Amino acid sequence: MVILLDFTLTNEKKLFQKTVREFCEKEIKPIASKIDKEEYFPTDLYKKMGKMGLMGMTVPQKYGGAGIDRISYMIALEEISRVCGSTGITVEAHNSLGLGHIYEKGTEKQRKKYLPTLTSGRAIAAWALTEPNAGSDASATQTTAVLDGNEWVINGTKQFITSGDIADVTTVMAMTDKSKGAKGISAFIVEKDTPGFKVGQLEDKLGLRGSHTAELVFDNCRIPKENLLGELGMGFVGAMNILDRGRTAIGAMSVGIARGAFEDALEYAKQRQQFGKPIGKNQAIQWMLADMATEIDAARLLVYRAAYLEDQNVRFTKEASMAKLFASEIAMRTTVKAIQIYGGNGYMREYPLERYYRDIKLCTIGEGTSEVQRMIIARQLGL
């Protein structure tokens, strides 16, 4: 199948990009260092983003969302992550995973109940798949859900859950029929403060420190029967579909962080004087910057291709994995080169480069490691 793509941004998309960029420069960039250093979660910021439609970007307007296409969503994630990775991944996990699963698989009643508050930014959504013994092998889920009358009783532990401690609503994958393996996993909506549901350990992370990551514990947690999300036994299938969308978004986030590091390094190379001239006049620096610019553009195009295919309702599993794999790994290279251009200054917390460097590493791990992405791509190639 040959698909001709034109990724020249329309005037509408350019205006949207400009609006989001200006918001990020004014509202997020000035507090990005504080978000990282103090592990600060700016509740009011997410409410402001909700008013702009950024907390329900691809959700239809009738549920309070912005109703934008996937490429516009990628544009927004890139702009947000360019100034603050912690804010970027919080917005990504909320839109693509937590809220996204409810919109994609929820009943009309569930959508009307949960989406308006989530899209407004007044509430945050989390998504709980990973467990201590079920990381890359998500089908090894040990958390269980047993139907008891008109209630589901959930028991188990989830690990590394983005926004787990602050989320008002969490989508939880649990085993409902162990004899069926992955086909026995179902998805459930669990509200904050439900008896038997508590937050365990908060993770002390290398990067993205302003994005809270938590352990979630379910001890005879009872939820209404109607909180089953999607069909019984289809939770794993639904989760894999949601992860395709999330991987494209992680690609956009990676492009944003890479761009932030590149733009800082480019400006520094123009201003920093050594041996009587800007360091950017040296071929070694020029070639580093040329490689960075080329790879960032290539990564963005891979992200846009996956997003475009999703908008066309074409399967994009391979393309999503390619976008995430390439974008996250070139972003790692970009942040390393940017620090090298800064020299000793790049190693200091006075400058944002060390934050970019710490933040980007998660993008090669979360929502499927680079190795898992290569496995997926290989399978899609028929290997």
VEXLUMMI-411489 format. One record per residue (C-alpha): z, x, y. Coordinates in steps of 0.001 Angstrom, whole numbers, plus 500000, padded with zeros to 6 digits. Each point is the difference from the previous one (the first is absolute). Layout:
N
- c3, c1, c2
- Z, X, Y
...
END
This chain:
383
- c3, c1, c2
- 500000, 500000, 500000
- 498987, 501385, 503395
- 501978, 498837, 503005
- 498863, 500931, 503490
- 502940, 500450, 502323
- 500168, 500269, 503763
- 503391, 501189, 501144
- 499154, 500042, 503690
- 502912, 498085, 501487
- 499125, 496763, 501726
- 501178, 499469, 503559
- 502662, 497661, 498630
- 501314, 502674, 497641
- 499901, 502637, 502743
- 502095, 497734, 502223
- 502441, 499385, 497147
- 500245, 503754, 499346
- 500616, 500667, 503700
- 502673, 497308, 500188
- 501878, 501317, 496962
- 499673, 503609, 501190
- 501439, 499159, 503417
- 502878, 498124, 498383
- 500742, 502962, 497729
- 499949, 502460, 502905
- 502326, 497822, 502068
- 502388, 498511, 497428
- 500045, 502249, 496908
- 499173, 503583, 500970
- 502946, 500398, 502425
- 502509, 499105, 497246
- 498208, 501584, 497016
- 502274, 503049, 499993
- 503104, 497803, 500196
- 498729, 497825, 497140
- 499667, 503133, 497865
- 503124, 501915, 501008
- 502403, 497058, 500035
- 498326, 498000, 497183
- 499828, 497311, 502626
- 498474, 496615, 499169
- 498892, 498394, 503303
- 500280, 496280, 499255
- 498733, 498986, 503430
- 496887, 502135, 499548
- 498958, 498027, 496923
- 500527, 496741, 501860
- 497681, 501290, 502736
- 497443, 500938, 497360
- 500399, 496536, 498529
- 499033, 498463, 503336
- 496869, 502178, 499962
- 499108, 498825, 496503
- 500677, 503395, 498415
- 502575, 498691, 497518
- 497573, 497618, 498325
- 496647, 501549, 500720
- 497815, 498574, 497233
- 501940, 496755, 499569
- 498205, 496917, 501389
- 501136, 498653, 503337
- 501217, 496742, 498491
- 502868, 501996, 498436
- 500697, 501909, 503211
- 497832, 503012, 499203
- 497241, 501658, 502018
- 497255, 499242, 497473
- 498160, 503281, 500599
- 497704, 501730, 497512
- 501016, 502985, 497859
- 498232, 502635, 502082
- 501899, 498820, 503083
- 503200, 500260, 497950
- 499084, 503603, 499142
- 499346, 500722, 503674
- 503478, 498742, 500923
- 501737, 501967, 497245
- 498240, 503185, 501073
- 501076, 499549, 503619
- 503632, 499236, 499089
- 500280, 502882, 497530
- 498417, 502406, 502473
- 503183, 499814, 502096
- 502637, 499167, 497351
- 499647, 500157, 496237
- 503292, 498166, 499432
- 498794, 497008, 501993
- 496615, 500232, 498311
- 501336, 499746, 496464
- 502451, 497231, 500934
- 497128, 497936, 501401
- 497792, 500897, 497005
- 502572, 499065, 497345
- 500799, 496753, 501820
- 496356, 498941, 500462
- 498340, 501309, 496851
- 502766, 499606, 497446
- 502910, 497679, 500788
- 498325, 497444, 502232
- 496592, 500618, 498415
- 501158, 499029, 496504
- 501531, 496752, 501255
- 496794, 499094, 501836
- 497668, 500949, 497150
- 501949, 498440, 497112
- 502348, 497512, 501620
- 499801, 496227, 499861
- 499306, 498103, 503187
- 503685, 499088, 500134
- 501030, 503661, 499676
- 497511, 501075, 502650
- 501235, 497422, 502500
- 503618, 500894, 499296
- 499805, 503792, 500289
- 496876, 501124, 501855
- 500637, 498696, 503544
- 503304, 501873, 500305
- 498569, 503158, 498412
- 496864, 500082, 502133
- 502099, 499614, 503152
- 501884, 503234, 499315
- 503316, 498133, 500023
- 500288, 500722, 496272
- 498870, 502938, 497861
- 498510, 499829, 496499
- 500546, 502516, 497190
- 498261, 500447, 496653
- 501916, 501171, 496929
- 498012, 501428, 497091
- 501259, 503554, 499396
- 503015, 500651, 497768
- 501850, 503166, 498887
- 497999, 500005, 496741
- 496898, 498162, 501212
- 498237, 502017, 502689
- 496373, 500874, 499298
- 500326, 497937, 496815
- 500821, 496741, 501751
- 499419, 498048, 496776
- 503260, 501501, 498672
- 502005, 497609, 502199
- 503513, 499419, 498655
- 501258, 497509, 502584
- 500126, 496591, 498311
- 499792, 496400, 501121
- 501206, 497251, 497656
- 499563, 496294, 500696
- 503309, 498131, 499847
- 499508, 496345, 500807
- 498518, 499800, 503481
- 500810, 503609, 500876
- 498690, 503445, 499171
- 502688, 502594, 499271
- 498927, 503526, 500969
- 501650, 503197, 498747
- 498960, 503583, 500641
- 499544, 502728, 502576
- 497110, 500853, 502307
- 499555, 503394, 501635
- 498247, 501470, 503080
- 499466, 496605, 501630
- 498659, 500239, 503555
- 502102, 497879, 502403
- 502107, 498910, 497023
- 503254, 500003, 501946
- 498706, 498112, 503026
- 497522, 497593, 498415
- 500639, 496287, 500309
- 497637, 499215, 497116
- 499156, 502219, 497014
- 497289, 499506, 497396
- 501420, 501201, 496675
- 498120, 500762, 496774
- 502014, 499228, 496861
- 499388, 499699, 496265
- 499955, 496383, 498803
- 498652, 500669, 496487
- 500530, 503500, 498554
- 497804, 499245, 496983
- 496938, 499837, 502277
- 500471, 503356, 501748
- 498265, 500118, 503380
- 498824, 496407, 499492
- 503647, 498950, 499829
- 500770, 501105, 503575
- 500349, 497330, 502694
- 500592, 500101, 503757
- 502844, 498275, 501846
- 501092, 499405, 503590
- 503608, 501026, 500651
- 501656, 499275, 503329
- 502546, 502223, 501693
- 503658, 499185, 499277
- 499180, 498270, 496699
- 503113, 500295, 497777
- 499569, 502764, 497432
- 497517, 501905, 502169
- 501235, 503077, 501843
- 498757, 503197, 501568
- 501010, 503154, 498153
- 499384, 503575, 501098
- 498063, 500748, 503182
- 497689, 502966, 499470
- 500359, 503197, 502060
- 496338, 500966, 500321
- 497906, 502968, 501062
- 497818, 497983, 502348
- 499309, 496489, 501297
- 503718, 499937, 500653
- 499803, 497047, 502380
- 498618, 497885, 497166
- 502962, 498928, 497896
- 499659, 500499, 496240
- 502542, 498365, 497710
- 501132, 499303, 496482
- 500286, 496294, 499190
- 502403, 498687, 497366
- 499763, 496599, 498283
- 503101, 498895, 498102
- 499530, 496464, 498673
- 498116, 499194, 503178
- 499076, 496318, 499931
- 497009, 498671, 501884
- 498342, 496541, 499928
- 497366, 499362, 497348
- 497413, 499411, 502719
- 500411, 503597, 501227
- 497648, 501169, 497267
- 497118, 501584, 501928
- 496648, 499362, 498380
- 499508, 499161, 496342
- 502525, 500917, 497329
- 499071, 503320, 498400
- 497500, 500886, 502719
- 502350, 502096, 502121
- 498657, 503360, 498814
- 496379, 498978, 500526
- 500885, 498714, 503454
- 501876, 503208, 500784
- 496985, 502129, 499066
- 497804, 497932, 502322
- 502530, 500367, 502798
- 500154, 503752, 499395
- 496232, 500289, 500497
- 500468, 498522, 503456
- 503028, 502182, 500643
- 498144, 503166, 499012
- 497281, 499384, 502548
- 502723, 499470, 502599
- 501766, 503235, 499014
- 496628, 501670, 500530
- 499889, 498622, 503552
- 503561, 501114, 500588
- 499068, 503506, 498778
- 497037, 500118, 502376
- 502332, 499050, 502851
- 502534, 502736, 499269
- 497207, 502541, 499537
- 498456, 498958, 503295
- 503305, 500341, 501821
- 500425, 503555, 498687
- 496371, 500901, 500723
- 500038, 498691, 503568
- 503209, 501884, 500775
- 498613, 503207, 498499
- 496702, 499642, 501863
- 501744, 499596, 503348
- 502349, 502902, 499233
- 497037, 502238, 499106
- 498446, 499266, 503373
- 503190, 500763, 501934
- 501722, 502820, 498079
- 499074, 503424, 501405
- 500071, 503185, 497912
- 498236, 503299, 500702
- 498761, 498614, 503302
- 498237, 496867, 498717
- 500733, 496618, 498397
- 500536, 500348, 496253
- 497339, 497318, 499536
- 497397, 502619, 500970
- 500748, 501864, 496769
- 497632, 499203, 497131
- 502833, 499724, 497472
- 501597, 497191, 502025
- 496653, 498337, 500695
- 499141, 499848, 496302
- 503374, 498510, 499122
- 499540, 497280, 502601
- 496396, 499381, 498934
- 501092, 499509, 496379
- 502833, 497700, 501076
- 497690, 497822, 502134
- 497405, 499745, 497224
- 502487, 499084, 497290
- 501760, 497399, 502141
- 496694, 498267, 500754
- 499044, 500069, 496316
- 503363, 498540, 498989
- 499697, 497218, 502558
- 496590, 499025, 498630
- 501406, 499790, 496472
- 502784, 497747, 501292
- 497551, 497788, 501881
- 497751, 499714, 496929
- 502874, 498769, 497819
- 501127, 497562, 502708
- 496439, 498719, 500438
- 499619, 499370, 496269
- 503261, 498072, 499967
- 498764, 497815, 502841
- 496848, 499337, 497950
- 502120, 498977, 496979
- 498476, 502845, 497998
- 502212, 501918, 497584
- 501145, 503162, 501761
- 502498, 501602, 497600
- 498069, 503287, 499789
- 499287, 500091, 503722
- 503650, 499304, 500897
- 501178, 502852, 497784
- 497355, 502333, 501433
- 501070, 499120, 503544
- 503690, 500561, 499310
- 499456, 503193, 498001
- 497684, 501695, 502476
- 501708, 498816, 503184
- 503520, 500948, 498911
- 498972, 503428, 498730
- 497890, 500934, 503038
- 502865, 498806, 502197
- 502276, 502456, 498184
- 497505, 502796, 500724
- 499645, 498892, 503605
- 503726, 500086, 500739
- 500295, 503468, 498414
- 497116, 501322, 502107
- 501384, 498363, 503136
- 503346, 501772, 499543
- 498122, 503275, 499442
- 498161, 499536, 503293
- 503299, 499403, 501788
- 501501, 503075, 498333
- 503769, 500255, 500333
- 500109, 497015, 502348
- 498594, 497773, 497263
- 503056, 500728, 497877
- 502387, 498756, 502681
- 501279, 496434, 500257
- 499241, 500079, 503711
- 496411, 499227, 499029
- 498839, 497061, 497836
- 497980, 502064, 497524
- 502871, 500651, 497616
- 500546, 496214, 499895
- 496345, 499372, 499176
- 500291, 502636, 497257
- 503078, 498364, 498464
- 498678, 496474, 500382
- 496610, 500434, 498382
- 501275, 501244, 496642
- 501101, 496510, 498948
- 496401, 498794, 500356
- 498990, 502204, 497044
- 502766, 498388, 497898
- 500684, 496391, 501032
- 497964, 497099, 498574
- 498710, 502343, 497302
- 499996, 503798, 500072
- 496824, 502002, 500539
- 499946, 500609, 496261
- 500147, 496260, 499311
- 497146, 499441, 502467
- 497876, 502520, 498098
- 500806, 498164, 496754
- 498914, 496688, 501544
- 496783, 501473, 501389
- 499188, 501578, 496640
- 500522, 496669, 498202
- 497752, 498257, 502497
- 497347, 502625, 499198
- 500203, 498913, 496365
- 501918, 503041, 498739
END
